[in-house]
Every structure is written in structure tokens, then in C-alpha cells.
């Protein structure tokens, strides 16, 4: 029996980061389909289109022009049709006050972009485990996922 691939949406204004992200997902042994967006506005247009399937998970770059990750998070959590979708904030840095605030606003995970491709694969794999759990952060050991919380 073939399982439907997990549909992942990625919003990141950096084309190189989007390409690395997609390469890393391709290397992970999971049935995943990814749709990427270079800004939050285009992401929201796609999410609000009732003719498009909803993603199984959304990765949001925190710092994007036009509409940043926090603004997207707020809009998604305020839209009843979208509010159940797991959201991973994806950022270059870890700041406890920012990650705490994003968690309060409804982010499910906070992934700090690593320095190596191997670690990126590891962290993405770890974050995708969230879908297979009950989607309750109490079942997931960490909110912030970084190189320091994972060993390869």
C-alpha cells in the first residue's frame, strides 16, 4: 500500500537556504513532497486557496521581507481552517525570549539552522517526527531543536 507523501510548505526568502532544505529532505528516507515560497505573502495566498490541499507541516523562516514568520504564524493560528497545521519556525539564531514568545503564539517547534548539511538532515528528520507523534508538544521532548540538542 502506497502512503500519500507528507506535504511540506517552506517559506524562506533565501533561495540557497530553500535549495539546501529541499536537498536535505530528498536525502531523508521519507515520502515527502515540498512546496516552497520566497515570502510569507505568497505562502498565505496558497494556504487560503480552498482549492489547494493543506500541508502536513509548515516551515517558516523567521526573518523574511513583506511578511515575516511571526506574522505568518499569527495569521495561520487565527484562521480556523489552518490552525491545526504544525508550524516549525526556522531561524539562524536561537534566542530564548523570541522562541518562548513564538511558542506562546502557537509555533510547534523552533529549528535553528545548522552549519552543516549532515546536521540539517538530522534536524529536519527530528522535526518531521513531530507529525508522527500526537502533535502535542508534551509528547515531543524539545521545542527548540538545534545542533546542541541532537547528536549525529
N, C-alpha and C positions, 0 to 999 in steps of 0.2 A: 504494500500500500504506500503510495507516494504522499508525503505530507506537503501541504502548502508551505512555500517558503515564508519565513518571517519577513514582513515588510518593514524596513527601517527608513525613516526620514532623517536626513542630516542637513542642518542649516549651519553653514560656515562661510564667511566671506573670503577666506584664503583658499584659492584653487589648489595649491600644493598640499595643504592640510586635507582637503577633501579627497584628493587623489590617493594620499597615503592611507587615509581612513578606509577607502574602498579596497585598496590593495590588501590591507590587513584583514578586512572582513573576508575577502576572497580566499586568503590563506587559512582562515579558521575553518575547521571541518564542521560547518553548519550550513543548513539550507536557508540562505539569506538573500533577499533582494533589497537593493538600496536605491533610493531616490534622493538626489542631493539638490540643495538650493543655496544660492550665494548670498541670500539675505532673508531676514525674518518676514518681510512683507510677502514675498513670493511663497514662502512656506505657508503663511496663514491663508493666502488665496487658495492654495491647494487643499489645505485642511478643511476649509469652509465649503469646498465644492462637494455637494452631496452626491455627485456622480462618480467621485473617486473613492477607492477603498481607503479606509482609515489604516494608518500604520500600526504595527505592533509595538513600536517604540520610536521615540524621537530623541535625537542627539542635537542639542542646541549649543553653538558657540556662544559664550557669554558676551564677547565684545564684537558686535557687528554694527556696521552703519545702517541707517534707515530705521531699523527696529532691532534692538539688541535681544540677547537671550532672555533676560529678565522680563522684558516687555512681552515677548512671545509666551513665556511661561504664564504670566498673568492673564493674557488673552485666552490661552488654551484652557486654563483652570476655570475661567469664567464662562466657558462655552459648554453647556451640559452634554452635548454630543461628543465632545472631545475630552472631557475632564477625567476619564478613566485611563487615558493613554499614558504609559510610563514615560517620564521625561528624564533624560540624563543631561545635565549641564556639563559642557565640555570646555575647559579653560586651560590657559597656560600656567596659571598660578593657583595656589591654594591659600585662601585667606579665611580663617575660621569664622570671622564675623559675617563675611559675604556668604559662605556656604551655609551657615546657620540660618541666615535670612532667607536664602533660596529654598532651604528645606521647609521652613515655615510657610512659604508661599506655594508649596506643592511639588517641588522637584523631588524625584525619587532617588536619584543618585547624582554625585558630583565627581566627574572624572577629570583628573589633572593630566594634561597632555604630557606624555613621557618624552625622553630624549632619544629613544631607540625604537626601531621598527619592531624588534622582537618584543619589547615591553609593551608597545602599543597593541600588538596582537593579544598579549596576555591580559591587558586591562580591558580590551573590548570583549574578549571571551568571558572574563569575570562579570562585566556589566550585563552581558546578554543572559547570564544565569538568572538574573532578576526576573526575566519573562517566564522562566520555567518554575519559579517559586510561586508563592501565593500572591505576589505583587504587594506584599506587606513588608515594609522596611524592618519590622520586628523579626522577620524570617531571614533578613539579609544582615550580615554582621557589620558592615560598614556603610556609611552614607558617602563619605569621601573615599574615592579609590585612586591611589597614587602608587608610584613605584615603591614607596616605602612600606605600603601595606600589602604588597604582593611579592612573592619570591618566584623567580623563574628557574 
